[in-house]
Amino acid sequence: MIDVSKLTQTEIQQLGIDTLSLALSPAGMGLFMHQFNLGSGDYTRDRDEILGNPTIEEIVARIKERRILRG
């Protein structure tokens, strides 16, 4: 096993890519890495704009309403 504490971030990244490529094939590695996305924007701000700041009672009421609508 490699002592990663002695590697730079770049070396660790390259080792990870090489290892994934060997284990999954280059196409499989690409599919695996495609799952990871840092995203953009401000999740907390966006969430607050969409959901507001509901109370527990409001959340429970919404859940009950959805359950009734779904039958």
VENHU-V137025 format. One line per field, one symbol per residue. ss: DSSP state (2 for helix, 1 for strand, 0 for the rest). burial: I if it has 9 or more other C-alpha atoms within 8 Angstrom, else O. A space follows every 50 residues. Layout:
ss = ???
burial = ???
This chain:
ss = 00022200222222222222222222222222220000000022222222 200002222222222222220
burial = OOOOOOIOOOOIOOOOIOOIIOOIIIOIIOOOOOOOOOOOOOOOOIIIOO OOOOOOOOIOOOOOOOOOOOO
